[in-house]
């Protein structure tokens, strides 16, 4: 029991990564993939998780080895690298906060059926997150996300198990539409964009490691960091497959079409699960769905402003030196801009999600290359640098992500 308690206490940044990842990419995109194409996209989901793995792992690797965040590393490579990250991160940050908050607000409205509209719920969620992060700092974030991840895992596994026992809704002779056609390139790119998460999440991990070490009063060892990261990453992969499986088992073969209106879409997801598995499962599905999205919203609202604030202080001398003040100012600005985006997409939930995740996929090779260049540079001791096998892995991943991104741009704008 003592060892389990120690293990639980040491876990942190990896589970926060899982909390940030398991949201739109899982509840919305993975479920849509299963609902539209059955089990056909399992291989793609696994592939993109494997290809992105080293770029996320570099966040843990660099910070544990040097005691600095990836942002400090970008600065060492030269200010243009840091400025490039901040520019992309500012744009993707407000879009991501808008996307995850919108889905969470729509889900909350759909579950509770209140008269408060999606914008109202978005404001309430942001205020709640601002309070938790403003008062509780990292320790509250760590305290809240850990039990959420456990409940989410248990609830999702339970729902998937019951759906598997009951069997698929689709008749055995159902013809599966092929996702491997030009017509579905846009959806495949959107599916992979946040699968398991945007690559800039690696920077968040390095910031959370520093906060975790400060909270514990001691440095994380290399083995502790690797275990923490792998637990969180494997959890995101498993849950991605389970959500896709739930979509394939209980949604594929039904005639109902997903609505583009947020609250309707969210209630459809919960209702389809409960209709197929049983009405008794509604609380389990609702709890799993809400925890998936609220954990993502909380971590994303923390992480993008945190990385912008720290990076801004490193790159611009005129910004306030009090990091806490700058973090809170950035937090509020990001939320306000995100609200404007939400208000522009009130009846276009899927459009907003696809836009945000597609932009993330197109930016993935840039963020991946940035991390790869840093951990193979003179700024990281040779003994901590990736092996030749991981370097080959990275080159293959960069080639895949870049070529597919260029192909999408050609299909979307060139043909």
Buried (B, 14 or more C-beta within 10 A) or exposed (E): EEEEEEEEEBBBBBBBBBBBBBBBBBBBBBBBBBBBBBBBBBEBBBBBBEBBBBBBBBBBBBBBBBEBBBBBBBBBBEEEBBBBBBEBBBEBBBBBBBBBBBBBBBBBBBBEEEEBBBBEBBBEBBEBBBEBBBEEBBEBBBEBBBEBBEBBBEBBBBBBEBBEEEEBBBEEEEEBEEBEEEEBBBBBBBBBBBBBBBBBBBBBBBBBBBBBBEBEEEBBEEEBBBBBBBBBBEBBBBBBBBBBBBBBBBBBBEEEEBBBBBBBBBBBBBBBBBBBBEEEBBEBBBBBBBBBBBBBBBBBBBBBBBBBBBBBBBBEEEBEEEBEEBBBBBBBBBBEBBBEBBEEBBEBBBEBBBBBBBBBBBBBBBBBBBBBBBBBEEBBEEEEBBEEEBBEBBEEBBEBBBEBBEBBEEBEEEE
